[in-house]
């Protein structure tokens, strides 16, 4: 139930979240391997949530999602977004 509520509120975060296109995909890959991969083996589980969106919309959605999912540091989030968008 909490997950359903979180997913329902996620679009609101996405509208308010600042998006940085300054991320480093290589650093994002390292951050993903270090912090995300133990639970999320591949990034493909996120794909259904961003299909059909523009690159800017994808970046905003990913930034908002990551902000609420263990990635509170803006620079790390920007790097993760760059990595996820590149793959």
Secondary structure, DSSP 4 states (H G I P E B T S, - for coil): -HHHHHHHHHHHHHHH----S---HHHHHHHIIIIITTT-SSGGGTHHHHTT--HHHHHHHHHHHHHTTT---HHHHHHHHHHHHH-
